[in-house]
Amino acid sequence: MNIIIEFIGQSYMTLMLLLGLIIIMLVNRRIKIDGVQYVWAIASLVFIITVCEYAEYWCDTYNKPVWIRYVKSAITYSLNPLMILLELFLIAPIKHKVLLIIPYIFNVTLAIADLFGANFIYAYADDHTFISGKLKIIPAIVVCFYILLLNFYSTKFIKSGERSKAVIVFFMSFTTIITVILEYENIIVNHTTEVAAMEMLIYYFYLAAIQHSKVQQKLHESELTLERQNNELLMAQIQPHFINNSLLAIQARCIDYPEIYDSIRNFSRYLRSNFDNIGNTHSITFEQELKNIKAYLALEKMNFGDRLTVEYDIDNEDFMLPALSVEPLVENAVRHGVAARENGGVVQIIQRDEEGGITIEVRDIGRGKLNLTEKQEKRRGIGVANVRARLAVRNKGELVLIPENNGYCARITLKDVKYANEKGENDL
């Protein structure tokens, strides 16, 4: 117990700094801060070195066996350069970090060899007197090499505009150099671990500040994205109503011109149905879907004239289906079946009530050679994919494309059908 109290007294400042650092890191453990694993490692090394320094004091004060000083020196000569090396790993964007370990391994090899009397770096007489080895300069060279690298990267950070990081790195290297010099001149004694603990505490606050800045930036970007989406949604709501109202105003002025009047009415109906239904998976009656289809086909009939013929064969219009599940297939039939042929063709819309459900077929029967570009083929595929996605709601419908002699047949099968007069008519 007395040893623990004495250890705390000898290393009070270092232990308090380490304890404060550990408490802060534990409180923030759920926050993913880049590099915090190195801070934990360095804090652990500082604690181990602190224990070793007290062991040296205890050994000298109470005249304990000299092998304790050998073990202490082997550990501290190994861990002091490792702390600077970990700081480099923490701070510097080094690609080939393995190469940095080579000087450290050489230093550790010499320190461990001295445990067995090699006397490369250190040795001790029976009265605990320190004896310098022939290679005592090696640990200092290794530490200075790593400190120089810290300063090198500090300069790079300044040039790249990372001034805050450069200041932190420069501070860590500067305090390390000053501490080593003052320790060497015996102006201060056993303050290396205190300085290292203080550096880690400061750098952790820096890392936490960087993480907080990143979180704030992401939050700001999210707010901007949300605001932009809200603006786009507002515009999407305004534009369709504006277009539709404008068309109705123009239509009212064309009442004396029946053909133009009908064209504007059909175009308005087509736009309104697409604006209202795109992005939705709700159900409408087949009767409503047919009205939208007829509005579209009336417009295309004006463009193609006799090149486009439309045929209907409908058994029943009173059932529910997803909005825009047939109309895109009719558009495909016109654009990629009829319009792409020299002499146009026929679009057939056929509906049948069958035992297994309801089938709807959209056929394009072309006249003459088909001239379909690669881009048009791709757009046909997009339209089919969108319809399949709508029909896949609750797995109640499916679509198949059947190649025929002069075109395609797009066949929709609805297996579980609800009718307009049934409850739950808004569900497919």
PyMOL commands that set and color helices and strands:
alter all, ss='L'
color gray80, all
select helices_A, chain A and resi 2-10+12-27+36-61+67-91+97-116+137-159+163-184+192-252+258-277+286-307+327-338+374-391+393-395
alter helices_A, ss='H'
color red, helices_A
select strands_A, chain A and resi 122-124+130-132+283-285+308-314+320-322+345-354+357-366+397-404+407-414
alter strands_A, ss='S'
color yellow, strands_A
deselect
rebuild
show_as cartoon
